[in-house]
């Protein structure tokens, strides 16, 4: 079974046709201005976040990882965690 992306659930709640067209009638998507601005904003947030110390999260030690894909075969979901 192919895992469902967490984002697909969000899209389905907004409009089920979006998910249908994405999987059943795929077309090459043209990036919109908002999509490009979102990428720029995400890069800025990442840059600031990487400078932040763990004590900001009340942690003594640990490792932060960015943009990690996780998949669960048990519940059939996959998604990317920002941080």
Biopython code that builds the backbone (N, CA, C, O; Angstrom):
import numpy as np
from Bio.PDB.StructureBuilder import StructureBuilder

atoms = [
    (1, "UNK", "N", (0.843, -1.183, 0.000)),
    (1, "UNK", "CA", (0.000, 0.000, 0.000)),
    (1, "UNK", "C", (0.889, 1.247, 0.000)),
    (1, "UNK", "O", (1.822, 1.346, 0.796)),
    (2, "UNK", "N", (0.604, 2.175, -0.872)),
    (2, "UNK", "CA", (1.328, 3.437, -0.922)),
    (2, "UNK", "C", (0.825, 4.345, 0.192)),
    (2, "UNK", "O", (-0.381, 4.557, 0.321)),
    (3, "UNK", "N", (1.743, 4.886, 1.003)),
    (3, "UNK", "CA", (1.287, 5.766, 2.088)),
    (3, "UNK", "C", (0.648, 7.044, 1.540)),
    (3, "UNK", "O", (1.047, 7.562, 0.497)),
    (4, "UNK", "N", (-0.332, 7.525, 2.258)),
    (4, "UNK", "CA", (-0.989, 8.795, 1.927)),
    (4, "UNK", "C", (-0.147, 9.908, 2.538)),
    (4, "UNK", "O", (0.318, 9.796, 3.672)),
    (5, "UNK", "N", (0.044, 10.969, 1.785)),
    (5, "UNK", "CA", (0.780, 12.104, 2.339)),
    (5, "UNK", "C", (-0.138, 12.903, 3.256)),
    (5, "UNK", "O", (-1.319, 13.096, 2.966)),
    (6, "UNK", "N", (0.422, 13.358, 4.355)),
    (6, "UNK", "CA", (-0.346, 14.151, 5.308)),
    (6, "UNK", "C", (-0.940, 15.372, 4.608)),
    (6, "UNK", "O", (-2.069, 15.767, 4.899)),
    (7, "UNK", "N", (-0.193, 15.963, 3.699)),
    (7, "UNK", "CA", (-0.677, 17.130, 2.967)),
    (7, "UNK", "C", (-1.912, 16.802, 2.123)),
    (7, "UNK", "O", (-2.770, 17.661, 1.918)),
    (8, "UNK", "N", (-2.003, 15.562, 1.636)),
    (8, "UNK", "CA", (-3.184, 15.161, 0.857)),
    (8, "UNK", "C", (-4.451, 15.208, 1.708)),
    (8, "UNK", "O", (-5.525, 15.546, 1.211)),
    (9, "UNK", "N", (-4.325, 14.871, 2.984)),
    (9, "UNK", "CA", (-5.485, 14.924, 3.880)),
    (9, "UNK", "C", (-5.947, 16.370, 4.035)),
    (9, "UNK", "O", (-7.142, 16.662, 4.001)),
    (10, "UNK", "N", (-4.983, 17.264, 4.205)),
    (10, "UNK", "CA", (-5.317, 18.694, 4.318)),
    (10, "UNK", "C", (-5.983, 19.185, 3.034)),
    (10, "UNK", "O", (-6.992, 19.889, 3.085)),
    (11, "UNK", "N", (-5.421, 18.816, 1.892)),
    (11, "UNK", "CA", (-5.998, 19.223, 0.613)),
    (11, "UNK", "C", (-7.404, 18.654, 0.435)),
    (11, "UNK", "O", (-8.302, 19.352, -0.037)),
    (12, "UNK", "N", (-7.595, 17.391, 0.811)),
    (12, "UNK", "CA", (-8.894, 16.739, 0.672)),
    (12, "UNK", "C", (-9.957, 17.462, 1.505)),
    (12, "UNK", "O", (-11.092, 17.635, 1.064)),
    (13, "UNK", "N", (-9.573, 17.879, 2.713)),
    (13, "UNK", "CA", (-10.517, 18.607, 3.563)),
    (13, "UNK", "C", (-10.912, 19.940, 2.918)),
    (13, "UNK", "O", (-12.047, 20.392, 3.064)),
    (14, "UNK", "N", (-9.984, 20.556, 2.216)),
    (14, "UNK", "CA", (-10.255, 21.828, 1.536)),
    (14, "UNK", "C", (-11.126, 21.589, 0.303)),
    (14, "UNK", "O", (-12.156, 22.237, 0.120)),
    (15, "UNK", "N", (-10.687, 20.632, -0.553)),
    (15, "UNK", "CA", (-11.434, 20.333, -1.774)),
    (15, "UNK", "C", (-11.017, 18.953, -2.284)),
    (15, "UNK", "O", (-9.893, 18.796, -2.761)),
    (16, "UNK", "N", (-11.894, 17.950, -2.194)),
    (16, "UNK", "CA", (-11.533, 16.591, -2.620)),
    (16, "UNK", "C", (-11.072, 16.502, -4.076)),
    (16, "UNK", "O", (-10.290, 15.620, -4.431)),
    (17, "UNK", "N", (-11.552, 17.408, -4.906)),
    (17, "UNK", "CA", (-11.157, 17.360, -6.323)),
    (17, "UNK", "C", (-9.673, 17.635, -6.524)),
    (17, "UNK", "O", (-9.065, 17.130, -7.468)),
    (18, "UNK", "N", (-9.090, 18.438, -5.631)),
    (18, "UNK", "CA", (-7.660, 18.742, -5.749)),
    (18, "UNK", "C", (-6.854, 17.442, -5.713)),
    (18, "UNK", "O", (-5.971, 17.233, -6.544)),
    (19, "UNK", "N", (-7.155, 16.586, -4.767)),
    (19, "UNK", "CA", (-6.431, 15.315, -4.625)),
    (19, "UNK", "C", (-6.740, 14.399, -5.807)),
    (19, "UNK", "O", (-5.843, 13.735, -6.325)),
    (20, "UNK", "N", (-7.993, 14.360, -6.232)),
    (20, "UNK", "CA", (-8.366, 13.536, -7.384)),
    (20, "UNK", "C", (-7.559, 13.933, -8.613)),
    (20, "UNK", "O", (-6.961, 13.081, -9.270)),
    (21, "UNK", "N", (-7.541, 15.226, -8.923)),
    (21, "UNK", "CA", (-6.815, 15.681, -10.106)),
    (21, "UNK", "C", (-5.319, 15.436, -9.976)),
    (21, "UNK", "O", (-4.649, 15.120, -10.959)),
    (22, "UNK", "N", (-4.801, 15.581, -8.770)),
    (22, "UNK", "CA", (-3.369, 15.392, -8.552)),
    (22, "UNK", "C", (-2.946, 13.953, -8.851)),
    (22, "UNK", "O", (-1.890, 13.730, -9.442)),
    (23, "UNK", "N", (-3.755, 12.986, -8.450)),
    (23, "UNK", "CA", (-3.368, 11.583, -8.614)),
    (23, "UNK", "C", (-3.938, 10.929, -9.877)),
    (23, "UNK", "O", (-3.290, 10.068, -10.473)),
    (24, "UNK", "N", (-5.127, 11.326, -10.281)),
    (24, "UNK", "CA", (-5.779, 10.668, -11.416)),
    (24, "UNK", "C", (-5.589, 11.400, -12.739)),
    (24, "UNK", "O", (-5.657, 10.787, -13.804)),
    (25, "UNK", "N", (-5.357, 12.672, -12.679)),
    (25, "UNK", "CA", (-5.192, 13.464, -13.903)),
    (25, "UNK", "C", (-4.030, 14.439, -13.710)),
    (25, "UNK", "O", (-4.216, 15.652, -13.804)),
    (26, "UNK", "N", (-2.827, 13.910, -13.439)),
    (26, "UNK", "CA", (-1.712, 14.809, -13.125)),
    (26, "UNK", "C", (-1.314, 15.682, -14.308)),
    (26, "UNK", "O", (-1.287, 15.236, -15.455)),
    (27, "UNK", "N", (-1.016, 16.902, -14.005)),
    (27, "UNK", "CA", (-0.499, 17.847, -14.992)),
    (27, "UNK", "C", (0.698, 18.554, -14.356)),
    (27, "UNK", "O", (0.820, 18.616, -13.133)),
    (28, "UNK", "N", (1.562, 19.076, -15.191)),
    (28, "UNK", "CA", (2.701, 19.817, -14.668)),
    (28, "UNK", "C", (2.200, 21.129, -14.085)),
    (28, "UNK", "O", (1.526, 21.908, -14.759)),
    (29, "UNK", "N", (2.541, 21.361, -12.815)),
    (29, "UNK", "CA", (2.058, 22.565, -12.145)),
    (29, "UNK", "C", (3.018, 23.725, -12.388)),
    (29, "UNK", "O", (4.237, 23.572, -12.318)),
    (30, "UNK", "N", (2.444, 24.868, -12.672)),
    (30, "UNK", "CA", (3.232, 26.085, -12.797)),
    (30, "UNK", "C", (3.249, 26.757, -11.429)),
    (30, "UNK", "O", (2.203, 26.976, -10.818)),
    (31, "UNK", "N", (4.455, 27.084, -10.954)),
    (31, "UNK", "CA", (4.584, 27.716, -9.640)),
    (31, "UNK", "C", (3.953, 29.108, -9.674)),
    (31, "UNK", "O", (4.213, 29.902, -10.578)),
    (32, "UNK", "N", (3.129, 29.383, -8.683)),
    (32, "UNK", "CA", (2.491, 30.697, -8.580)),
    (32, "UNK", "C", (3.398, 31.642, -7.785)),
    (32, "UNK", "O", (4.375, 31.211, -7.172)),
    (33, "UNK", "N", (3.065, 32.911, -7.805)),
    (33, "UNK", "CA", (3.825, 33.900, -7.054)),
    (33, "UNK", "C", (3.806, 33.554, -5.566)),
    (33, "UNK", "O", (4.833, 33.644, -4.893)),
    (34, "UNK", "N", (2.635, 33.157, -5.052)),
    (34, "UNK", "CA", (2.528, 32.804, -3.633)),
    (34, "UNK", "C", (3.390, 31.595, -3.293)),
    (34, "UNK", "O", (3.998, 31.554, -2.223)),
    (35, "UNK", "N", (3.452, 30.609, -4.190)),
    (35, "UNK", "CA", (4.289, 29.433, -3.947)),
    (35, "UNK", "C", (5.760, 29.842, -3.861)),
    (35, "UNK", "O", (6.490, 29.362, -2.993)),
    (36, "UNK", "N", (6.185, 30.710, -4.744)),
    (36, "UNK", "CA", (7.577, 31.177, -4.729)),
    (36, "UNK", "C", (7.863, 31.979, -3.459)),
    (36, "UNK", "O", (8.923, 31.819, -2.852)),
    (37, "UNK", "N", (6.938, 32.828, -3.059)),
    (37, "UNK", "CA", (7.109, 33.606, -1.832)),
    (37, "UNK", "C", (7.154, 32.687, -0.607)),
    (37, "UNK", "O", (7.886, 32.957, 0.345)),
    (38, "UNK", "N", (6.380, 31.613, -0.631)),
    (38, "UNK", "CA", (6.408, 30.646, 0.462)),
    (38, "UNK", "C", (7.764, 29.985, 0.592)),
    (38, "UNK", "O", (8.245, 29.766, 1.704)),
    (39, "UNK", "N", (8.389, 29.663, -0.535)),
    (39, "UNK", "CA", (9.735, 29.063, -0.520)),
    (39, "UNK", "C", (10.760, 30.035, 0.046)),
    (39, "UNK", "O", (11.641, 29.647, 0.813)),
    (40, "UNK", "N", (10.637, 31.305, -0.340)),
    (40, "UNK", "CA", (11.556, 32.326, 0.169)),
    (40, "UNK", "C", (11.379, 32.475, 1.684)),
    (40, "UNK", "O", (12.363, 32.531, 2.422)),
    (41, "UNK", "N", (10.133, 32.540, 2.141)),
    (41, "UNK", "CA", (9.852, 32.682, 3.571)),
    (41, "UNK", "C", (10.355, 31.471, 4.344)),
    (41, "UNK", "O", (10.910, 31.620, 5.432)),
    (42, "UNK", "N", (10.169, 30.273, 3.796)),
    (42, "UNK", "CA", (10.635, 29.057, 4.469)),
    (42, "UNK", "C", (12.153, 29.057, 4.601)),
    (42, "UNK", "O", (12.686, 28.657, 5.637)),
    (43, "UNK", "N", (12.847, 29.499, 3.570)),
    (43, "UNK", "CA", (14.312, 29.570, 3.621)),
    (43, "UNK", "C", (14.776, 30.558, 4.689)),
    (43, "UNK", "O", (15.747, 30.296, 5.398)),
    (44, "UNK", "N", (14.088, 31.688, 4.805)),
    (44, "UNK", "CA", (14.436, 32.681, 5.827)),
    (44, "UNK", "C", (14.218, 32.129, 7.234)),
    (44, "UNK", "O", (15.052, 32.315, 8.120)),
    (45, "UNK", "N", (13.098, 31.455, 7.428)),
    (45, "UNK", "CA", (12.805, 30.868, 8.742)),
    (45, "UNK", "C", (13.841, 29.805, 9.079)),
    (45, "UNK", "O", (14.303, 29.731, 10.218)),
    (46, "UNK", "N", (14.207, 28.987, 8.109)),
    (46, "UNK", "CA", (15.233, 27.962, 8.338)),
    (46, "UNK", "C", (16.551, 28.596, 8.761)),
    (46, "UNK", "O", (17.209, 28.117, 9.685)),
    (47, "UNK", "N", (16.936, 29.675, 8.082)),
    (47, "UNK", "CA", (18.194, 30.340, 8.393)),
    (47, "UNK", "C", (18.183, 30.859, 9.831)),
    (47, "UNK", "O", (19.165, 30.701, 10.555)),
    (48, "UNK", "N", (17.087, 31.471, 10.242)),
    (48, "UNK", "CA", (16.974, 31.966, 11.613)),
    (48, "UNK", "C", (16.939, 30.825, 12.617)),
    (48, "UNK", "O", (17.563, 30.903, 13.676)),
    (49, "UNK", "N", (16.212, 29.768, 12.288)),
    (49, "UNK", "CA", (16.062, 28.636, 13.201)),
    (49, "UNK", "C", (17.397, 27.933, 13.445)),
    (49, "UNK", "O", (17.655, 27.482, 14.561)),
    (50, "UNK", "N", (18.237, 27.833, 12.436)),
    (50, "UNK", "CA", (19.527, 27.159, 12.584)),
    (50, "UNK", "C", (20.450, 27.910, 13.537)),
    (50, "UNK", "O", (21.349, 27.309, 14.126)),
    (51, "UNK", "N", (20.242, 29.203, 13.694)),
    (51, "UNK", "CA", (21.048, 29.996, 14.616)),
    (51, "UNK", "C", (20.589, 29.854, 16.059)),
    (51, "UNK", "O", (21.354, 30.118, 16.987)),
    (52, "UNK", "N", (19.365, 29.444, 16.247)),
    (52, "UNK", "CA", (18.777, 29.350, 17.583)),
    (52, "UNK", "C", (19.455, 28.235, 18.388)),
    (52, "UNK", "O", (19.750, 27.166, 17.853)),
    (53, "UNK", "N", (19.694, 28.490, 19.653)),
    (53, "UNK", "CA", (20.307, 27.498, 20.544)),
    (53, "UNK", "C", (19.237, 26.593, 21.135)),
    (53, "UNK", "O", (18.071, 26.973, 21.234)),
    (54, "UNK", "N", (19.649, 25.385, 21.527)),
    (54, "UNK", "CA", (18.706, 24.426, 22.109)),
    (54, "UNK", "C", (18.090, 24.930, 23.410)),
    (54, "UNK", "O", (16.983, 24.530, 23.770)),
    (55, "UNK", "N", (18.798, 25.800, 24.110)),
    (55, "UNK", "CA", (18.238, 26.305, 25.376)),
    (55, "UNK", "C", (16.947, 27.086, 25.149)),
    (55, "UNK", "O", (16.139, 27.233, 26.066)),
    (56, "UNK", "N", (16.751, 27.590, 23.921)),
    (56, "UNK", "CA", (15.498, 28.281, 23.584)),
    (56, "UNK", "C", (14.304, 27.333, 23.721)),
    (56, "UNK", "O", (13.172, 27.768, 23.931)),
    (57, "UNK", "N", (14.574, 26.036, 23.600)),
    (57, "UNK", "CA", (13.528, 25.009, 23.724)),
    (57, "UNK", "C", (13.573, 24.335, 25.096)),
    (57, "UNK", "O", (12.901, 23.331, 25.333)),
    (58, "UNK", "N", (14.385, 24.912, 25.998)),
    (58, "UNK", "CA", (14.587, 24.365, 27.346)),
    (58, "UNK", "C", (15.181, 22.955, 27.295)),
    (58, "UNK", "O", (14.800, 22.079, 28.072)),
    (59, "UNK", "N", (16.124, 22.750, 26.363)),
    (59, "UNK", "CA", (16.817, 21.477, 26.226)),
    (59, "UNK", "C", (18.294, 21.673, 26.518)),
    (59, "UNK", "O", (18.897, 22.659, 26.094)),
    (60, "UNK", "N", (18.875, 20.717, 27.251)),
    (60, "UNK", "CA", (20.301, 20.795, 27.575)),
    (60, "UNK", "C", (21.155, 20.318, 26.405)),
    (60, "UNK", "O", (22.210, 20.889, 26.131)),
    (61, "UNK", "N", (20.700, 19.273, 25.715)),
    (61, "UNK", "CA", (21.449, 18.766, 24.565)),
    (61, "UNK", "C", (20.489, 18.093, 23.602)),
    (61, "UNK", "O", (19.330, 17.839, 23.930)),
    (62, "UNK", "N", (20.983, 17.812, 22.427)),
    (62, "UNK", "CA", (20.160, 17.159, 21.422)),
    (62, "UNK", "C", (20.635, 17.526, 20.031)),
    (62, "UNK", "O", (21.620, 18.245, 19.867)),
    (63, "UNK", "N", (19.940, 17.036, 19.048)),
    (63, "UNK", "CA", (20.272, 17.309, 17.657)),
    (63, "UNK", "C", (19.010, 17.743, 16.934)),
    (63, "UNK", "O", (17.979, 17.075, 17.005)),
    (64, "UNK", "N", (19.100, 18.859, 16.242)),
    (64, "UNK", "CA", (17.965, 19.318, 15.449)),
    (64, "UNK", "C", (18.181, 18.887, 14.007)),
    (64, "UNK", "O", (19.288, 18.988, 13.480)),
    (65, "UNK", "N", (17.130, 18.413, 13.380)),
    (65, "UNK", "CA", (17.187, 18.024, 11.972)),
    (65, "UNK", "C", (16.052, 18.732, 11.253)),
    (65, "UNK", "O", (14.954, 18.887, 11.787)),
    (66, "UNK", "N", (16.339, 19.156, 10.039)),
    (66, "UNK", "CA", (15.379, 19.943, 9.271)),
    (66, "UNK", "C", (14.884, 19.151, 8.066)),
    (66, "UNK", "O", (15.649, 18.420, 7.437)),
    (67, "UNK", "N", (13.601, 19.302, 7.748)),
    (67, "UNK", "CA", (12.982, 18.748, 6.543)),
    (67, "UNK", "C", (13.198, 17.233, 6.421)),
    (67, "UNK", "O", (13.750, 16.746, 5.434)),
    (68, "UNK", "N", (12.758, 16.520, 7.429)),
    (68, "UNK", "CA", (12.906, 15.071, 7.486)),
    (68, "UNK", "C", (11.606, 14.410, 7.031)),
    (68, "UNK", "O", (10.530, 14.729, 7.538)),
    (69, "UNK", "N", (11.710, 13.483, 6.069)),
    (69, "UNK", "CA", (10.540, 12.721, 5.626)),
    (69, "UNK", "C", (10.339, 11.532, 6.549)),
    (69, "UNK", "O", (11.277, 10.777, 6.802)),
    (70, "UNK", "N", (9.140, 11.363, 7.045)),
    (70, "UNK", "CA", (8.779, 10.227, 7.887)),
    (70, "UNK", "C", (7.658, 9.452, 7.216)),
    (70, "UNK", "O", (6.777, 10.030, 6.581)),
    (71, "UNK", "N", (7.705, 8.135, 7.367)),
    (71, "UNK", "CA", (6.670, 7.274, 6.810)),
    (71, "UNK", "C", (6.282, 6.233, 7.847)),
    (71, "UNK", "O", (7.141, 5.639, 8.497)),
    (72, "UNK", "N", (4.989, 6.020, 7.994)),
    (72, "UNK", "CA", (4.485, 4.986, 8.885)),
    (72, "UNK", "C", (3.693, 3.974, 8.066)),
    (72, "UNK", "O", (2.632, 4.291, 7.528)),
    (73, "UNK", "N", (4.212, 2.769, 7.976)),
    (73, "UNK", "CA", (3.481, 1.709, 7.299)),
    (73, "UNK", "C", (2.257, 1.280, 8.087)),
    (73, "UNK", "O", (1.258, 0.848, 7.512)),
    (74, "UNK", "N", (2.338, 1.400, 9.411)),
    (74, "UNK", "CA", (1.238, 0.969, 10.278)),
    (74, "UNK", "C", (-0.015, 1.801, 10.045)),
    (74, "UNK", "O", (-1.111, 1.248, 9.953)),
    (75, "UNK", "N", (0.127, 3.119, 9.948)),
    (75, "UNK", "CA", (-1.053, 3.961, 9.731)),
    (75, "UNK", "C", (-1.163, 4.455, 8.294)),
    (75, "UNK", "O", (-2.134, 5.119, 7.932)),
    (76, "UNK", "N", (-0.156, 4.125, 7.467)),
    (76, "UNK", "CA", (-0.228, 4.448, 6.042)),
    (76, "UNK", "C", (-0.111, 5.912, 5.694)),
    (76, "UNK", "O", (-0.740, 6.382, 4.747)),
    (77, "UNK", "N", (0.704, 6.649, 6.469)),
    (77, "UNK", "CA", (0.895, 8.077, 6.222)),
    (77, "UNK", "C", (2.364, 8.391, 6.012)),
    (77, "UNK", "O", (3.239, 7.698, 6.530)),
    (78, "UNK", "N", (2.626, 9.438, 5.251)),
    (78, "UNK", "CA", (3.982, 9.961, 5.125)),
    (78, "UNK", "C", (3.896, 11.481, 5.102)),
    (78, "UNK", "O", (2.870, 12.053, 4.734)),
    (79, "UNK", "N", (4.974, 12.116, 5.495)),
    (79, "UNK", "CA", (5.003, 13.570, 5.474)),
    (79, "UNK", "C", (6.372, 14.092, 5.847)),
    (79, "UNK", "O", (7.223, 13.359, 6.351)),
    (80, "UNK", "N", (6.567, 15.367, 5.591)),
    (80, "UNK", "CA", (7.829, 16.015, 5.879)),
    (80, "UNK", "C", (7.663, 16.905, 7.113)),
    (80, "UNK", "O", (6.748, 17.724, 7.199)),
    (81, "UNK", "N", (8.567, 16.716, 8.051)),
    (81, "UNK", "CA", (8.573, 17.540, 9.264)),
    (81, "UNK", "C", (9.568, 18.662, 9.032)),
    (81, "UNK", "O", (10.713, 18.413, 8.654)),
    (82, "UNK", "N", (9.138, 19.896, 9.255)),
    (82, "UNK", "CA", (10.014, 21.044, 9.021)),
    (82, "UNK", "C", (11.214, 21.038, 9.965)),
    (82, "UNK", "O", (12.348, 21.243, 9.532)),
    (83, "UNK", "N", (10.965, 20.803, 11.262)),
    (83, "UNK", "CA", (12.035, 20.801, 12.259)),
    (83, "UNK", "C", (11.709, 19.782, 13.309)),
    (83, "UNK", "O", (12.475, 19.605, 14.256)),
]
sb = StructureBuilder()
sb.init_structure("model")
sb.init_model(0)
sb.init_chain("A")
sb.init_seg("    ")
for serial, (resi, resn, name, xyz) in enumerate(atoms, 1):
    if name == "N":
        sb.init_residue(resn, " ", resi, " ")
    sb.init_atom(name, np.array(xyz, "f"), 0.0, 1.0, " ", f" {name:<3s}", serial, name[0])
structure = sb.get_structure()
